[in-house]
């Protein structure tokens, strides 16, 4: 089976204390339980805000430059993700649809090589 990355996208000003409530927490917990019961979930993780990221870039002479903040300047960032093992993109998309509803946020589904 192929592994799929299902990412949740949040706006840069996302504040979980304001945006998330008990109903949303329950919906996400229920989705995680459903994924485990289906045997599809490989790994799940939430991420700290993009402003806490460190970006690394190759420099001449084999050096690496480390800077504060995300690599890309965007209006959205990945707030969390699942790694799923599914039989097809259609199956992964079905789980992605459930993630959109539970997380109340845009979702992207991509297959691993």
N, CA and C of each residue as an Amber inpcrd file, in Angstrom:
protein
   339
   0.8460000  -1.1890000   0.0000000   0.0000000   0.0000000   0.0000000
   0.8860000   1.2460000   0.0000000   0.3630000   2.2930000  -0.5560000
   1.0620000   3.5650000  -0.6460000   0.8100000   4.3900000   0.6070000
   1.8230000   5.1450000   1.0100000   1.6710000   6.0800000   2.1250000
   1.3040000   7.4500000   1.5630000   0.4190000   8.1480000   2.2770000
  -0.0610000   9.4640000   1.8730000   0.1390000  10.4510000   3.0140000
   0.5040000  11.6640000   2.6580000   0.6080000  12.7530000   3.6160000
  -0.6560000  13.5860000   3.5060000  -1.3630000  13.7170000   4.6130000
  -2.5750000  14.5260000   4.6780000  -2.2480000  15.7060000   5.5870000
  -2.1380000  16.9070000   4.9950000  -1.7250000  18.0780000   5.7710000
  -2.8950000  19.0260000   5.9870000  -2.9040000  19.6200000   7.1670000
  -3.8980000  20.6230000   7.5440000  -3.2340000  21.9820000   7.4090000
  -3.8890000  22.9260000   6.7380000  -3.3090000  24.2520000   6.5250000
  -4.0440000  25.3000000   7.3530000  -3.2650000  26.1420000   8.0240000
  -3.8190000  27.2230000   8.8370000  -3.2960000  28.5570000   8.3280000
  -4.0780000  29.6270000   8.4860000  -3.5600000  30.9530000   8.1430000
  -2.4420000  31.3280000   9.1250000  -1.5690000  32.2380000   8.7040000
  -0.4400000  32.6100000   9.5520000  -0.8640000  33.1380000  10.9150000
  -2.0160000  33.7880000  10.9900000  -2.4600000  34.3490000  12.2670000
  -3.3310000  33.3630000  13.0630000  -3.2530000  32.0830000  12.7340000
  -4.0780000  31.0710000  13.4050000  -3.7630000  31.0160000  14.8990000
  -4.8040000  31.0980000  15.6950000  -4.6580000  31.0320000  17.1480000
  -5.5620000  29.9060000  17.6450000  -4.9730000  28.7580000  18.0270000
  -5.8030000  27.6290000  18.4460000  -6.6960000  27.9530000  19.6380000
  -6.2660000  28.8570000  20.5040000  -7.0720000  29.2110000  21.6660000
  -8.3910000  29.8570000  21.2500000  -8.3950000  30.5070000  20.1020000
  -9.6040000  31.1670000  19.6060000 -10.3470000  30.2700000  18.6100000
  -9.6070000  29.6110000  17.7210000 -10.2150000  28.8680000  16.6150000
 -10.7250000  27.4870000  17.0090000 -10.1330000  26.8880000  18.0270000
 -10.4880000  25.5160000  18.3790000 -11.3610000  25.4910000  19.6310000
 -12.3480000  24.6140000  19.6210000 -13.2270000  24.4650000  20.7680000
 -13.3530000  22.9860000  21.1150000 -14.1170000  22.6810000  22.1340000
 -14.2680000  21.2940000  22.5930000 -14.8650000  20.4080000  21.5060000
 -15.8030000  20.9440000  20.7320000 -16.4250000  20.1490000  19.6640000
 -15.3930000  19.7800000  18.5960000 -14.5270000  20.7230000  18.2600000
 -13.4870000  20.4460000  17.2740000 -12.4910000  19.4240000  17.8120000
 -12.0970000  19.5710000  19.0650000 -11.1840000  18.6040000  19.6850000
 -11.7820000  17.1940000  19.6550000 -13.0660000  17.0930000  19.9810000
 -13.7420000  15.7800000  19.9480000 -13.7700000  15.2170000  18.5360000
 -14.0720000  16.0680000  17.5530000 -14.1400000  15.6150000  16.1580000
 -12.7880000  15.0880000  15.6900000 -11.7190000  15.7620000  16.0660000
 -10.3760000  15.3140000  15.6820000 -10.0290000  14.0220000  16.4140000
 -10.3480000  13.9430000  17.6930000 -10.1040000  12.7080000  18.4480000
 -10.8630000  11.5310000  17.8340000 -12.1190000  11.7660000  17.4610000
 -12.9290000  10.7080000  16.8500000 -12.3520000  10.2770000  15.5050000
 -11.8720000  11.2380000  14.7240000 -11.2570000  10.9080000  13.4410000
  -9.9950000  10.0680000  13.6550000  -9.1740000  10.4530000  14.6310000
  -7.9760000   9.6700000  14.9300000  -8.3320000   8.2500000  15.3580000
  -9.3460000   8.1080000  16.1980000  -9.7840000   6.7800000  16.6370000
 -10.2850000   5.9560000  15.4540000 -11.0120000   6.6060000  14.5390000
 -11.5240000   5.9060000  13.3540000 -10.3640000   5.4540000  12.4580000
  -9.3580000   6.3010000  12.3000000  -8.1920000   5.9370000  11.4910000
  -7.4350000   4.7530000  12.1000000  -7.2710000   4.7720000  13.4160000
  -6.5930000   3.6570000  14.0900000  -7.3980000   2.3760000  13.9170000
  -8.7080000   2.4550000  14.1280000  -9.5620000   1.2730000  13.9920000
  -9.5210000   0.7130000  12.5740000  -9.3870000   1.5840000  11.5780000
  -9.3260000   1.1480000  10.1820000  -7.9400000   0.6280000   9.8030000
  -6.9670000   0.8370000  10.6860000  -5.6110000   0.3740000  10.4190000
  -4.8850000   1.1880000   9.3670000  -5.3310000   2.4270000   9.1570000
  -4.7660000   3.2610000   8.0950000  -3.7290000   4.2630000   8.6110000
  -3.8140000   4.6370000   9.8830000  -2.9450000   5.6840000  10.4090000
  -1.5640000   5.1380000  10.7380000  -0.5370000   5.7740000  10.1680000
   0.8510000   5.4200000  10.4430000   1.4100000   6.3600000  11.5020000
   1.1400000   7.6700000  11.3480000   1.6750000   8.6820000  12.2560000
   0.8120000   9.9230000  12.1560000   0.7140000  10.6540000  13.2460000
  -0.0230000  11.9160000  13.2610000   0.7650000  12.9120000  14.1050000
   0.7020000  14.1970000  13.7420000   1.3930000  15.2020000  14.5420000
   0.8560000  16.5890000  14.2850000   0.8110000  17.3640000  15.3430000
   0.4980000  18.7830000  15.2380000   1.8080000  19.5490000  15.3050000
   1.8420000  20.7110000  14.6820000   3.0720000  21.4890000  14.6260000
   2.9210000  22.8270000  15.3510000   4.0240000  23.3040000  15.8880000
   4.0540000  24.6500000  16.4560000   3.8850000  25.6550000  15.3230000
   3.5480000  26.9050000  15.6360000   3.3580000  27.9130000  14.5850000
   4.6030000  28.0550000  13.7020000   4.3780000  28.4360000  12.4450000
   5.4770000  28.5860000  11.4830000   6.5140000  29.5950000  11.9530000
   6.1070000  30.5820000  12.7340000   7.0640000  31.5940000  13.2060000
   8.1490000  30.9850000  14.0910000   7.9050000  29.7840000  14.6350000
   8.9180000  29.1440000  15.4760000   9.8520000  28.2330000  14.6750000
   9.6410000  28.1610000  13.3570000  10.4580000  27.2940000  12.5010000
  11.8620000  27.8580000  12.3180000  12.7620000  27.0030000  11.9180000
  14.1100000  27.3700000  11.4940000  14.2670000  26.8850000  10.0630000
  14.8520000  27.7040000   9.2130000  15.0850000  27.3320000   7.8210000
  16.5780000  27.1890000   7.5880000  16.9530000  26.1890000   6.8210000
  18.3470000  25.9200000   6.5060000  18.5470000  25.9960000   5.0040000
  19.6150000  26.6780000   4.5880000  19.9230000  26.8260000   3.1660000
  21.4020000  26.5480000   2.9460000  21.6750000  25.8090000   1.8700000
  23.0630000  25.5170000   1.5210000  23.7670000  26.7940000   1.0860000
  25.0250000  26.9140000   1.4840000  25.8590000  28.0560000   1.1400000
  27.1310000  27.5460000   0.4630000  27.8670000  28.4230000  -0.2090000
  29.1190000  27.9910000  -0.8290000  30.0750000  27.4050000   0.2120000
  30.9060000  26.5090000  -0.2320000  31.9150000  25.9230000   0.6410000
  31.3640000  24.9030000   1.6230000  30.1740000  24.3670000   1.3550000
  29.6170000  23.3460000   2.2260000  29.0270000  23.8740000   3.5170000
  28.8790000  25.1750000   3.6290000  28.3050000  25.7710000   4.8420000
  26.7780000  25.7720000   4.7310000  26.1300000  25.9140000   5.8760000
  24.6770000  25.9500000   5.9360000  24.2540000  27.1800000   6.7280000
  23.3840000  27.9800000   6.1540000  22.8440000  29.1630000   6.8060000
  21.5380000  28.7780000   7.4950000  21.4260000  29.0790000   8.7870000
  20.2100000  28.8170000   9.5550000  19.5740000  30.1670000   9.8880000
  18.2950000  30.3190000   9.5220000  17.5780000  31.5560000   9.8090000
  16.2790000  31.2480000  10.5440000  15.7400000  32.2530000  11.2210000
  14.4670000  32.1140000  11.9130000  13.3280000  32.1790000  10.9110000
  12.2750000  31.4290000  11.1940000  11.0540000  31.5000000  10.4060000
  10.9660000  30.4380000   9.3320000   9.8030000  30.3650000   8.7070000
   9.5880000  29.3400000   7.6770000  10.4200000  29.6180000   6.4320000
  10.6470000  28.5720000   5.6560000  11.4180000  28.6700000   4.4250000
  10.6970000  29.5370000   3.4010000   9.4010000  29.3570000   3.2830000
   8.6150000  30.1050000   2.2980000   7.8010000  31.1890000   2.9760000
   7.7080000  32.3300000   2.3240000   6.8330000  33.4040000   2.7910000
   5.4550000  33.1450000   2.2020000   4.5380000  32.6960000   3.0310000
   3.1890000  32.3950000   2.5680000   2.1730000  32.9400000   3.5550000
   0.9220000  32.8760000   3.1890000  -0.1450000  33.3120000   4.0760000
  -0.7330000  32.1530000   4.8610000  -0.3190000  30.9340000   4.5160000
  -0.7680000  29.7320000   5.2210000   0.4350000  28.8670000   5.5260000
   0.2810000  28.0070000   6.5060000   1.3460000  27.0580000   6.8400000
   0.7090000  25.7460000   7.2940000   1.5260000  24.7160000   7.3510000
   1.0380000  23.4160000   7.8060000   0.9310000  23.4500000   9.3190000
  -0.2570000  23.1650000   9.8180000  -0.4900000  23.1670000  11.2530000
  -0.4360000  21.7760000  11.8600000  -0.6180000  20.7700000  11.0360000
  -0.5810000  19.3890000  11.5060000  -0.7050000  18.4510000  10.3260000
  -0.5390000  17.1730000  10.5920000  -0.5630000  16.2180000   9.4920000
  -0.7990000  14.8050000   9.9800000  -1.1920000  13.9650000   9.0460000
  -1.2810000  12.5170000   9.2390000  -0.4470000  11.8660000   8.1510000
   0.1690000  10.7550000   8.4560000   0.7170000   9.8630000   7.4440000
  -0.1830000   8.6420000   7.4690000  -0.8090000   8.3660000   6.3280000
  -1.7470000   7.2570000   6.2100000  -1.2170000   6.2300000   5.2180000
  -1.5870000   4.9940000   5.4230000  -1.2780000   3.9460000   4.4630000
  -2.5960000   3.5030000   3.8570000  -2.7950000   3.8540000   2.5810000
  -4.0720000   3.6050000   1.9200000  -3.8750000   2.8090000   0.6350000
  -4.9470000   2.2030000   0.1850000  -4.8830000   1.3810000  -1.0230000
  -4.8760000   2.2150000  -2.2940000  -5.3520000   3.4760000  -2.2020000
  -5.4270000   4.3220000  -3.3990000  -5.5560000   5.7900000  -2.9880000
  -5.3560000   6.6660000  -3.9640000  -5.5660000   8.0870000  -3.7280000
  -7.0240000   8.3420000  -3.3550000  -7.9530000   7.6210000  -3.9720000
  -9.3710000   7.8020000  -3.6400000  -9.6360000   7.5150000  -2.1610000
  -9.0230000   6.4590000  -1.6370000  -9.2000000   6.1460000  -0.2200000
  -8.5750000   7.2380000   0.6460000  -7.3800000   7.7030000   0.2690000
  -6.7260000   8.7800000   1.0320000  -7.5660000  10.0520000   0.9920000
  -8.1640000  10.3530000  -0.1640000  -9.0230000  11.5310000  -0.2760000
 -10.2650000  11.4140000   0.5980000 -10.7970000  10.2180000   0.7440000
 -11.9540000  10.0230000   1.6280000 -11.5860000  10.4040000   3.0570000
 -10.3830000  10.0200000   3.4920000  -9.9250000  10.4120000   4.8220000
  -9.6300000  11.9000000   4.8740000  -9.1160000  12.4570000   3.8000000
  -8.8820000  13.8970000   3.7350000 -10.1650000  14.6880000   3.8760000
 -11.2360000  14.1920000   3.2600000 -12.5430000  14.8590000   3.3960000
 -12.9830000  14.8890000   4.8630000 -12.7630000  13.7910000   5.5590000
 -13.1140000  13.7430000   6.9850000 -12.2480000  14.7090000   7.7810000
 -10.9820000  14.8480000   7.3930000 -10.0720000  15.7720000   8.0800000
 -10.5150000  17.2210000   7.8920000 -10.9780000  17.5690000   6.6950000
 -11.4750000  18.9270000   6.4350000 -12.6120000  19.2590000   7.3940000
 -13.5230000  18.3320000   7.5530000 -14.6830000  18.5520000   8.4200000
 -14.2540000  18.6380000   9.8830000 -13.4220000  17.7010000  10.3330000
 -13.0160000  17.6680000  11.7410000 -12.1660000  18.8820000  12.1150000
 -11.2550000  19.2750000  11.2310000 -10.3050000  20.3510000  11.5490000
 -10.7870000  21.7290000  11.1250000 -11.8630000  21.7720000  10.3380000
 -12.3970000  23.0570000   9.8650000 -11.3170000  23.8790000   9.1660000
 -10.5170000  23.2080000   8.3390000  -9.4060000  23.8690000   7.6630000
  -9.1240000  23.1620000   6.3440000  -8.4740000  23.8640000   5.4160000
  -8.0970000  23.2240000   4.1610000  -7.1220000  22.0730000   4.3880000
  -7.2070000  21.0850000   3.5130000  -6.3710000  19.8870000   3.6090000
  -5.7420000  19.6070000   2.2450000  -4.5200000  19.1080000   2.2760000
  -3.8460000  18.6430000   1.0670000  -3.4870000  17.1780000   1.2470000
  -3.6770000  16.3780000   0.2030000  -3.3410000  14.9510000   0.2360000
  -2.3080000  14.6960000  -0.8620000  -1.1750000  14.1010000  -0.4710000
  -0.1170000  13.7920000  -1.4380000   0.4670000  12.4240000  -1.1450000
   0.7640000  11.6900000  -2.2060000   1.3800000  10.3710000  -2.0650000
   2.8930000  10.5220000  -1.8760000   3.4680000   9.6110000  -1.1000000
   4.9200000   9.5310000  -1.0030000   5.4330000   8.7590000  -2.2050000
   6.6890000   8.9990000  -2.5790000   7.3370000   8.2160000  -3.6570000
   7.5320000   6.8080000  -3.1840000
